[in-house]
Amino acid sequence: MLKTLILKNVGPNAEMPPFEFGERLNILTGDNGLGKSFLLDIIWWTLTKTFPADINPLLTGGRAALPIRGKKGEITAMFSTKSKKLYPFTSSFDTKKQIWGVPQGRPTNPGIVLYAMSDGSFAVWDPARNYWETSPRKTERSHREPYVFSPKEIWDGLNDKDGTSLCNGIIRDWASWQKESKIPFENLKVLLEWLSPSTNELITPGELTRISLKDVRDMPTLRMPYRQDVPVVHASSGMRRIIALAYVLLWAWQEHRIAAHLIHETPSNQVVFLIDEIESHLHPRWQQSIVPTVMSVVEKLHKEAKVQLIAVTHSPLIMASIEPTFNAEKDAWFDFDYEDKKVTLTKRDFEKYGDANTWLSSPAFDLKSTRAIKFAEFINKASAMLEQKEPKQSEIQNIHSQLVQALNPEDDFLIRWQYVCQKKGWLK
């Protein structure tokens, strides 16, 4: 599990404070462009010593991090291993070679690392498969690359550079498991049910089908609430996001168990799960349940699993959804801001704001108003007018007309405005 991360001359600020991660849940908030996705890329590299796009050039993100021009970049991390509670690691950027220095020997991270990127790409690092690759000479060992899927490859399959199949992908695996009534299909059904937003909106597999004369694959379908089977490739973006999350969790754990058995090692019980924009494509009902569900799903796959989730969000519903379970001893909230022409980082004490609307005006999102910008301007003008002793009658009537047209008759501010104006004799 990742404990601490210190960046020097890397990222939007040359001197960020250390990231002290919680052992269970870590939430990153902040405006666009402040470095949250960049941080996930750095964390992935820290745990795997690779950048996703260096392995799979089809990716649009996950590029190698570069230090601030003209300065020496350093990445320092501390994390737990099988043998040590706290293992330190420091890497410096070699300007001439344009690479981050990596010490010789096995990567020290003992657990599975999963990375769900916001564009639908995925990356998987398996300690049983990605530690070593034995060469034909059997005297040399090299680091085997993690599995990095583009959005298309997670569905259609991933091949090695020499054409060897590394993963069949969602469509082929799902169809194979379903036709042969394999245990993975039963597990997939359970995962999809767990990840569904409610018992009234279960993601349920339907019958296999064909979608065209040109595509010979047996295509999985979803049994929709209106009793029609819809091919997964025609499902909504939100449903495809959930399906992909479920598949990656199941596939990664299944392949890890097989690999651990082959090399006579005990399967790892540690999982670090990085998710960028965890609410991506999801309806508000799904946003209310996605974080608690992802945490519990991994634990249900492996009862002794220790899960560390590090997720980026722009959703107030996500923040509201974790209020019942947030534990300051195990969890952490990191908030990025832009102040005095520089990016700042604050590890905030988690407060309960109660609902999504209140979270919008919290430090996580910094909105002065949750209304439409134009309506907020009307209210600001009206509020300022209430502070005046004798505003012009024409101005009162003008702003009153704007408020009546803009706001619901039962709006709290409109009711208060009318009451105060009538009490002062401004409105008849």
C-alpha positions, 0 to 999 in steps of 0.5 A: 500500500502506498503510504507517502509520495513526495514530488520535487520539481515535478508537476504544476508546483515545484514544492508540493507538500507530501501526500500522506495517503490513507490506507483505505480510501483517498479522494482527490478534488479540485478544478480541471488542469491542476494535476489530479490525473497527472498525480494518478500517472505518477502513483502508477509509475511509483508502484509499477515503474512504467508509464501507461502510454510508454507501453501502449502508444494507443493511449491519449493519456498516461504519458511519462512525467517530466520535471520542471524545465531546468530543475532536478526532478525527484520522486520519493515514495514510501509503501508497505511490502510483504517484508517491510512495513515502510519501504523508501524509494527515490528516483531522479530524472536523468535529463540526458537519457530522458528517463526516471532512474529505476534501481535493479531488482524486483519491484517492491510492490507486492500487490495488484495495481489497477488503473481506470483512466477517464477515457476508458483505458485500463492498466493492470499490474500483477505481482505474479506475472509482471515481476519477472520474465525468464529469457530463453537462456534462463540465466537472465531475467527482465521486467515483464510489462504490465497490461495496458488496454486502450478503450477498444482493447478492453472490449476486443482483446489485447495482444503482445507485440509479437501477436501473442494474445494477452487478454481476450477482452470483454466480448470474447471472454463474456461469451465464452464464459456464458456458453460454457456456463463457467464459474467466471460467468457466475462471478461476472453476474454477481459483480454486475449486480453488486455494481448496479445502482439499485435492485430496480436497475440491475445490470443483468446479462441477456442471451448471446446474439449476433449484431451483423453479418460482418461480425461473427462474434457471439455478442453479450447482451444486457437484459433491460428493465423493459425486457429487451436484450441490448448488445453490450456494444450498444449499451449506454456509456455509463453501463459500459463503464460499469461493465468494464470495471467489473470485467477488469476486477474479475479478470485481474483477480482470476489471472493473478490466482492462476499465475500465483498457482503456476509459480507456486506462490500465495496470491496477494491480498493487496489491491491498489485501485486508481480511478480517474473521474470515478463518476464518469458517464454515471447517472446521479443514482449510480454516483451515490453508490459507486465508491462504497460499492467498488470498495466492497466488491474487491473485498468480496472477491477476496475476503482477506483483501486489503484495498486502497482506493485512490480516486479523482472526482468532480462530483458533489454526489460522490463526496456526499456518498462517502459521508457515512463511511469516511474514517479519518484514521483510514481515509484521506481527502486531498484538495487542489486549488489555484491561489496566488498564481500557483497550484496548492494542495491541502489535506483537508479534514473531512466535514459532513456537508449533508447533501450534494448542493451544500458540497458544491459550495464546500472547499472541494468545489468552491462555488459561490452559488449553485444557481445558474450564473445569470440567476445568481447575478440577480440575487446578488444585486437584490441582496445588495439592494436590501442593504440600501436605505432608500433604493430607487423605486424603478430599480426595485421594480426592475430587480423584482421583475427579474427575480419573479421571472427567474425563480420558482415562486416557492424559492427561499430567496424570492420569499425572503425578498418579497417579505423584506420589501413589503415590510419596508414598504418598497412593494405593495 
